[in-house]
Amino acid sequence: MTLYVPKHFRIDDREALLAFVEKYAFGTLVSSGPGGLHVSHIPFVVDRGDDGSARLLGHVARGNDQWGALEGAQHVAAIFQGPHAYVSPTWYATHPSVPTWNYAVVHVHGKARLMDEAELHDLLMRLSATYEAPNAKPWRMSELPADYVSTMLKAIVGFEIEIERLEGKFKLSQNRPAEVPRVVAALEKGGEPQLAALMREHSPPAKG
């Protein structure tokens, strides 16, 4: 599985790509099995090792056929998408021009391994702690009855993906550097501040 990435839009900085995945952690898991392609949309956790390695952690429902084919799959991918929006040619100073779409995505590639129950329990603790953190009174999995947790764990399957390769495509008008300020201004006016900020961050250097 490959991603078409023209040189203007390619991002190779591993740290930047991992940070992007952490920020936009609700991803699309894609794998193949005897029945064809499997696709699931789930939240992930990035687990970083002291040696610079990294893994993706996630879980799916036991009723989802994808989990049964994960460990046997030669290759799995997870896709993470950030802010995106339509770009009108009316925003440009140079004409003729055509419409386009600006966006940022990261593809994570690797091989999957299923978790045991203790690892799955730890993953659920991490997921809930991460997403409950902004709440004034966070919900805590540790406060659930033990028998309820045991039943819940049996209904899902956890997995990890050892990250072997990262692909980043940030299509942010880098091929039209003179137009970037106009596109940024139009996006901010149109209610797309996250995409505008990402464009500023990855704006091509001025010439001359």
C-alpha positions as CSV (number, residue, x, y, z in Angstrom):
1,M,0.0,0.0,0.0
2,T,1.5,3.3,-1.1
3,L,0.4,6.9,-0.9
4,Y,0.9,9.3,-3.8
5,V,3.0,12.2,-2.4
6,P,4.4,14.9,-4.7
7,K,7.7,16.4,-3.4
8,H,6.1,19.7,-2.4
9,F,3.8,17.9,0.1
10,R,6.0,15.3,1.5
11,I,6.8,15.3,5.3
12,D,9.5,13.0,6.5
13,D,10.1,14.3,10.0
14,R,9.3,11.2,12.2
15,E,8.7,13.3,15.3
16,A,6.3,15.6,13.5
17,L,4.4,12.7,12.0
18,L,4.1,10.9,15.4
19,A,2.9,14.2,17.0
20,F,0.3,14.5,14.3
21,V,-1.0,11.0,15.0
22,E,-1.2,11.8,18.7
23,K,-3.2,15.0,18.0
24,Y,-5.6,13.4,15.4
25,A,-5.7,10.0,17.1
26,F,-9.1,8.8,15.7
27,G,-7.9,6.8,12.7
28,T,-8.9,4.3,10.1
29,L,-7.5,0.7,10.5
30,V,-7.0,-1.1,7.2
31,S,-6.0,-4.8,6.8
32,S,-6.6,-7.7,4.5
33,G,-7.8,-11.2,5.2
34,P,-9.2,-14.2,3.4
35,G,-12.5,-12.3,2.9
36,G,-10.8,-9.2,1.4
37,L,-10.2,-5.8,3.0
38,H,-11.2,-4.9,6.5
39,V,-11.7,-1.3,7.6
40,S,-12.5,0.0,11.1
41,H,-12.6,3.6,12.5
42,I,-11.2,3.7,16.1
43,P,-9.2,5.8,18.6
44,F,-5.5,4.9,18.9
45,V,-2.8,5.5,21.5
46,V,0.8,6.1,20.4
47,D,3.2,4.2,22.7
48,R,6.8,5.4,22.5
49,G,9.8,3.4,23.6
50,D,12.9,4.7,25.2
51,D,14.9,3.4,22.2
52,G,13.0,5.6,19.7
53,S,10.6,2.9,18.6
54,A,6.8,3.5,18.6
55,R,3.7,1.4,18.5
56,L,0.0,2.0,17.8
57,L,-2.4,0.6,20.3
58,G,-6.1,0.1,19.7
59,H,-9.1,-2.3,20.1
60,V,-12.1,-3.4,18.1
61,A,-15.3,-5.3,19.0
62,R,-15.0,-9.0,19.2
63,G,-17.9,-9.2,16.8
64,N,-15.8,-7.3,14.3
65,D,-14.3,-9.9,11.9
66,Q,-11.2,-7.7,11.4
67,W,-9.5,-8.8,14.6
68,G,-9.4,-12.5,13.5
69,A,-7.3,-11.6,10.5
70,L,-5.0,-9.0,12.1
71,E,-2.1,-11.2,13.3
72,G,-2.1,-13.2,10.0
73,A,-2.0,-10.1,7.8
74,Q,1.3,-9.5,6.1
75,H,0.7,-5.7,6.4
76,V,-1.7,-3.4,8.2
77,A,-2.1,0.4,7.9
78,A,-3.7,3.1,10.0
79,I,-4.7,6.4,8.4
80,F,-4.9,9.6,10.4
81,Q,-6.5,12.8,8.9
82,G,-6.1,16.3,10.2
83,P,-7.9,19.5,9.2
84,H,-9.0,19.9,5.5
85,A,-11.0,22.3,3.4
86,Y,-11.9,23.4,-0.1
87,V,-9.7,26.0,-1.7
88,S,-11.4,28.3,-4.2
89,P,-9.5,29.8,-7.2
90,T,-11.2,33.1,-6.4
91,W,-8.8,33.4,-3.5
92,Y,-5.8,33.5,-5.8
93,A,-4.1,36.5,-7.4
94,T,-2.8,34.4,-10.4
95,H,-5.2,33.2,-13.1
96,P,-6.3,31.1,-14.7
97,S,-6.6,28.7,-11.7
98,V,-8.7,25.8,-10.6
99,P,-10.2,24.7,-7.3
100,T,-8.4,22.2,-5.0
101,W,-8.6,20.7,-1.5
102,N,-6.0,21.3,1.2
103,Y,-5.5,18.6,3.8
104,A,-3.0,16.7,6.0
105,V,-2.8,12.9,6.4
106,V,-0.4,10.4,8.0
107,H,-0.3,6.7,7.1
108,V,1.2,4.3,9.6
109,H,2.4,0.9,8.4
110,G,3.4,-2.2,10.3
111,K,2.4,-5.6,11.5
112,A,-0.2,-6.4,14.2
113,R,-0.1,-8.5,17.3
114,L,-3.1,-9.2,19.5
115,M,-3.0,-8.2,23.2
116,D,-3.6,-10.4,26.2
117,E,-6.2,-9.3,28.7
118,A,-3.8,-7.5,31.0
119,E,-2.5,-5.4,28.1
120,L,-6.0,-4.7,26.9
121,H,-7.0,-3.5,30.5
122,D,-4.0,-1.2,30.5
123,L,-5.0,0.2,27.1
124,L,-8.5,1.0,28.2
125,M,-7.2,2.8,31.3
126,R,-4.9,4.9,29.1
127,L,-7.6,5.7,26.6
128,S,-10.1,6.7,29.2
129,A,-7.5,8.8,31.1
130,T,-6.5,10.6,27.9
131,Y,-10.0,11.6,26.8
132,E,-11.5,12.2,30.2
133,A,-8.6,14.5,31.2
134,P,-10.3,17.8,30.1
135,N,-13.5,17.0,32.2
136,A,-13.9,18.8,35.5
137,K,-14.9,15.5,37.1
138,P,-13.3,12.7,34.9
139,W,-15.0,9.3,34.6
140,R,-12.6,6.6,36.0
141,M,-12.6,3.1,34.8
142,S,-11.0,2.0,38.1
143,E,-14.3,2.9,39.8
144,L,-16.3,0.3,37.8
145,P,-17.3,-3.0,39.4
146,A,-14.7,-5.8,38.7
147,D,-17.3,-8.2,37.2
148,Y,-18.5,-5.5,34.9
149,V,-15.0,-4.8,33.7
150,S,-14.3,-8.5,33.2
151,T,-17.5,-8.8,31.0
152,M,-16.5,-5.7,29.0
153,L,-13.0,-7.0,28.3
154,K,-14.4,-10.2,26.8
155,A,-16.4,-8.2,24.3
156,I,-13.4,-6.5,22.7
157,V,-10.0,-7.4,21.3
158,G,-6.9,-5.3,21.7
159,F,-4.0,-5.1,19.4
160,E,-0.7,-3.3,18.8
161,I,1.0,-2.3,15.6
162,E,4.8,-2.0,15.6
163,I,5.4,1.1,13.5
164,E,7.7,0.1,10.6
165,R,7.0,3.1,8.3
166,L,5.3,6.5,8.4
167,E,4.1,8.5,5.4
168,G,3.1,12.1,5.6
169,K,1.3,14.1,3.0
170,F,0.6,17.7,4.0
171,K,-1.0,19.3,0.9
172,L,-1.0,22.9,2.0
173,S,-0.5,25.1,-1.1
174,Q,3.3,24.7,-0.9
175,N,3.4,24.5,-4.7
176,R,1.9,28.0,-4.9
177,P,3.9,29.9,-2.2
178,A,2.8,33.4,-3.4
179,E,-0.8,32.4,-2.8
180,V,-0.4,31.0,0.7
181,P,-1.1,34.3,2.6
182,R,-4.3,34.7,0.6
183,V,-5.5,31.1,1.2
184,V,-4.7,31.4,4.9
185,A,-6.7,34.6,5.2
186,A,-9.6,33.1,3.4
187,L,-9.6,30.0,5.5
188,E,-9.5,32.0,8.7
189,K,-12.4,34.1,7.5
190,G,-14.3,31.0,6.5
191,G,-14.0,29.3,9.9
192,E,-11.0,27.0,9.3
193,P,-8.4,28.2,11.8
194,Q,-6.7,24.8,12.3
195,L,-6.0,24.4,8.7
196,A,-4.8,28.0,8.4
197,A,-2.4,27.4,11.3
198,L,-1.1,24.2,9.8
199,M,-0.4,26.1,6.5
200,R,1.5,28.8,8.4
201,E,3.6,26.1,10.1
202,H,4.5,24.4,6.8
203,S,4.7,27.5,4.6
204,P,7.5,27.2,2.0
205,P,10.4,29.6,2.6
206,A,10.3,32.9,0.7
207,K,12.5,33.1,-2.3
208,G,15.2,35.7,-2.7
